[in-house]
């Protein structure tokens, strides 16, 4: 076997009615080592899937075929064959975003245009079959504990924060089942988004990636795909087990890892220890606000807005040596604080219940009393469209989770300096 063949051993069904395109697809995929079977229409494709032994690893499905088109075929695959986890990728000459969304809503996993871009197609197949990220041949490490320790302080603080995170991680499966049953897509998406952020902050890279994939599936279900919702529900049990194993392993590993010499100072550890106990949302802001000091008024003030205590603690540790740091755990509380005592800058989480970060920013910029307060969004999303939306609302920058203290300090300083020069 040629080790350079990225699809070596992968069984792929190509459903395409045009003989020339059948040949092209088969030859290109075979070059990469795939085992390719052809079907001339949707009906033959579903028959092949039903009879396959061993099963196919992925299906490439043309949308426009005689007898049974791609949309009818994927519906049969998901409903009648109950093949909800089988990666199905649509093939079409129409590569618009509307076409892609229609494919996702119908229950397909992705969309690829014709003629094929082989590297892009290979990346899609690797990603959807779980054999690679589509960008790198080496999987992300399950844990980056050293990076997590740099974010939270030391192993004691890490273990304490993990204890805070574990109850939410452990209950996510039950909450998501309830949300799916009631079709509360927004609430379900927020729950998975929280898991993604917590896992990334705690150094659980593989777990964060898994949650990100489920969050993406939820978005498709919200667009109307019942098949995607069922496939998503099937991942809940293994996800819960993985979360619990990850938490247990991380606690053991954290006890065994020495704190890097340059990570934490005694003052920083003391600050974290003082706020390590779980906090009720209504008292979280008060418990972490700075005590009055002789020179406190000469420091700039930063309002951190986030609905999760773990993120509040990490940002507090990063900023409190240089700034007066205040906290709000929801959008309404943030707006009230900005009206009553405007901070010099707001660090604003995007995904929050009731009022999300975009709505809070919009209201801040619409009020003459608060429109001059600079805003930096903090988000787990890496989406240029969402970033453009935030910048159009008036934000100055974005910080991507997991939170890196050095980046946070640099962006806060740059934004405050820029605002000072403008004023």
N, C-alpha and C positions, 0 to 999 in steps of 0.2 A: 504494500500500500504506500502510495506517495504521501509523505507527511505534509506536503504543501497543499493537498486537496482538502479544503475546508469543510466540504460536505461529505467526506468519506463515510460510507455506511448508512447514510440517511436515505430512507425510503420516501420518495415523493411521487404523488399522483398529480399529473398534469391533465386537466380537463380543458380541451381546446378543439374546436371543430375544423380549423383550417389546417390542412396537411403540412404546409410549409412552416407555419408557426409551431406546429407540433415538433417537427424535426429540429427547428432552431432551439426550442426550449430543451428538448432532450439532449442535444449535443452540448449545449452550454452547461447544463447541470451535470452531465456525465463527466465533463472535463474536470469539474470540482470534486468528483468522486461519488456523486449521488447515484442511487439506484432508482431509475425513472420508469414509471408505468404511465401509459397514455390512455385517455378516454375521449371519444369523439363528441360526447354530449353529456348533459347533466345526469340523465338517467343511467347511462353506463358508469358514470363516476360514482353515484351513490351505491350502485350494485357492487362496484369494485371495493368501495370502502366497507360495505357490509360483509364481504367475503374475505377481506384481507387477513392473512395470517402468516407472519406477524403483521400487526397493523401499520398503516402509514404513519410516518413522522410528521408530514405536512401535506397540504393540498393546495395546488395553484389552480384557481377556478376562473375560467373566462365567464364574463357576465352574459354575453349574447351568443347563445347556442340553440340549435333546434331541439325539439322534443321536450327538453327541460332546461331553462336558462339558469344562470348562476344564482340568482336570488331564490328561485324555487329549490334549487339543489341544496343551498346552505340551510334553508329552512327545514328540509327533510333530514339533513345530516344532524342538525341540532335537536329537532323534535322527535322524529320517528326513530332514528338510530341512536339518539341520546348521546351523541359524540360531542359533548359540550366543551371538552378540553382539546380537541383536535385542532391545531392551527390551520385556518383556512384563509388564504390570501387571494384577494380578487385581482384579476388581470383585465385591463381595459385600455383602449386607446384614449379614453377620456380621463385626464389626470387632474381635473379641477378639484378644489377643496369640497365643493358640493357633492361631487361623485364619491369622494372618499368618505364623507360623512354618511352618505346613503348606504355605502357598503358596511360601515361600522354598525349603523342602525339595524341592518339586516342580519347581523350576527357574525360577520366576518372579522378577522383579527387585524387585517391591514389591507393595503391597496397598492398595487404596483402598476406602472404604466407600460404600454407597449410602444416601440420596441424596448426590449429589456436593457437595463443598465446592470450588467452582471455583478459588479462589486456591491451595488446597492441591494440587489436581490439576495445575494449571499448573506449580507448583513441582516436582512429581514428574517431569513430562514434561521440563521443562528440565534437571533434574539428570541423568536417566537417558539423555537423548539428547546430553549433553555441551554443551548450548547455554547453560548458566548454572548457578549454584550452587543455584538455587531460592530464594535470599535476596537476591541482588544481581545487577544486570544487568552489572556490570563484573567481568571475570575477575581473579583474583589475579595480581599480577605474578610472573613467573618467578623473579626474584631480589630479595631485600631485603638487599643487601650491607651497607648502612650499619647496619641492625639487627643483622646477624650480627657486624659488627666491634665493635659495642657489647657483644656477648655474649662474644667471645673475646679482645679486646684490641686488635689492630692487624692490618694486612694481612699481615705476616710470620707472625704466629701463625695467622691464618686459612688461609693457604696451607699451613702445616705440618699443621694439623688436617685440612684437606681431603685431603692426601696420606695421612694415616692412614685416613680414611674411604673413599677410592677403592677399595682392594682389596676391601673388603667389598661396596661397591656394585657393583663389576664382576663379582663372583662370585655375586650373588644369584640370577640366572636359573638357573644350573646347579643350585644348592642347592635351589631351589624345585621344579624338575622332579623331582629325586630324591625330595623329600619327598612330592610329589603321587603319584608312581608307587608309593611305599611306603605311601601313606595315613598319613603322619606329620603329621597336621594341626596339632598343637600346635607342633612344631618349625618347620613352614612359616610359621605365624602369627607366631612369634617373629622369624623372619628378616625378614618384611615389616614387622613393627612396628619393628625396628631401623632399616630403611631410612627409614621414616617419621620417626623421631626424628632421625636424622642429617641428613636433608634439611631438616627444619624448623630445626634448630640452625644449619645452614650458610646459612640464608636462601633455600633453594630451595622457595618456597611451593607452586608448581604441582606440583613433583615430590612433595612431601609429601602433597598432596591425592590424587595418583594412587596413591601407595602406600597411603593410607588406604582408598581405594575397593577396591583389591585385597585388603587385609586383611579388609574387610567381606565380599567374595566368598568368601574362604577360610573365614570363619565359616559361611557358608551351605553350603559344601561339607562342612564338618565335620558339619553337621546331616543330611547324606545326599544332597546334590544333585550327582549326577555331571555333569549338564549345566553347572552353575556351575563345577565343577572344570575341565571342558574349556574353557569360555569364559575362565577365569582363565589356563589354560596358554597360550592364544593371545595373551595380553597380554605374555608374558614377553619375547619378542624386542624389540618396540618399547620396552618399559620399559628393557631393558638399554641400547639405543641412546640413549634419552633420558638415562639416568643418565650415560653416558660424555660425551655432548655437554654436559650440565649441568656436569660436573666441569671439562672443558676450558675452557668459557666462563667459569666462576667463577674459575679460576686467572688467566686473562687479565685479567678485570675487576678482580680484587683487586689486581693489580699497578698498575692505572691509577687506583685510588681512594686519595686521601690519607686518612690516619687522622684522624677528627674530633679536634679539640684536647682535648675533654673526655673522650675515651674511655679512654686508657691512660696510666698513669704509668710511669716507668722501672722502678720496682720490680716492677710488675705484669708488664711485658713480660719482665723478667729471670726472674721466676718461671715464666712460660709457656715461655720458651726453655729453661730447665733441665729441663723435663719434656716437651718436645715430641717426643722420639724415641719410636717405638712401644715399648710396655711389655708384657712377658709378664704374663698375668693374675695369676700368683702373686706377682710382684714389684711390681705396680702400687701396691698399698697402701703398701708400704714406701717406694717412691720418692717418693711425694707427701706423706708424713707430715712434720709440721713439725720443724725442728731445735730443739734445746733453746735457750731464751733466758732471760735473767735474770728477766723478768716473764711467761714463758709460762704458768706455773702459775696465774696470776691470771685468765687468759682462759678462757672457757667452751670446752668441747670439743664438736665436731660430728663424727659418723661419717657419711660419705657412702657409700651402698651402691648400686653400679651395675655392671653387667657390661660396660660399654663405656668404654674409656679417654677418648674424646672428651667424654662427659658428665662424667666425673670431673674432667677438666681445667677445664671451664667452671665447675663448682661450686666447685672449689678456688680459682679466681681470684676468684670472687664473695665468698667467705667468709674466705679466709686473712688479710686485713688485720685482722679483728676477732676471729677465733676460732682455736683450735687445731683443724685439720682433719685427720681420719684417714680412711682409705679401706678399703673392702672390696669385692671384685669378685664375690662370690657370697653366697648366703644363709647357708651354713654358716660361712663366714669371719666374717660379721657377727655371728652368734650367739656365736661363740667370743670375739670382741673385746668384745662387750657383757658377757659373763660374767667375762672376765679383768680388764677395766678399763672399767667402765661410762661411756659418754660422757654429756654433759649433754643431748644430743638426737641423734636419728637421722633422716637424710634417706634415704628408702628407695624405690628403684625398684620399680615394680609387676611389670613383665614381665621375669623372669629365668629361666634354665634351672634345672632340678632343684627348687629351692625358690623359688617366686615371692614377691613382697613381702607378699602377704596371709598366706601360711604363716609367713613370718619374723615378722611382727607378732603373729600368733596365738601363736607359741611364746614370744616376748618377754613377752607379757602373761600367759601361763600360768606363767611362772617367777617366784617371789617375789623373786628377786635382780635381775630386770630389768624387772619389770612397771611400775615407776615411771618408766622412761625415756620421755620424750615422743617420738612418732613423727610425722613429716610424710611423706606419700607424694608421690613425684615420678612423673608418668605422662604418657604421650602420649594417653591416652583422655580424652574429654570426655563421660562417661557418668554421669548422676545416680545410676543404680542401682549402678554400681561405686563411686562416691564414698560412697554410703550404706553399702555393704558395708565399706569401709575404716573409716569412722567407727564403725560398730558393733563392729569389732574393737579399737577403742581409739585410732585415730589422731586427732590434733588438727586436721589440715588437709591439703589437697592443693595441690600446685604442678603446673601443667600445662606440659609442654614445647611449644614451645621455651623453654628456661630464660631468664628475664629476671632479671638480677642484682639489680636494685632490688627486685623482688617477693620473690626468695629472701631477701635480707637482712631485709626487713620482716617476712616470716612467721617466720623463725627468731628474730628479736628478740622479736616478740610472743609466740610460744610459750614462749620461755625466761622472759620476764617473767611470763607467766601462771603458769607452773610455780613460779617463785620465790615469788609471792604465795600460792599454794596451800600450798606447803611452810611 
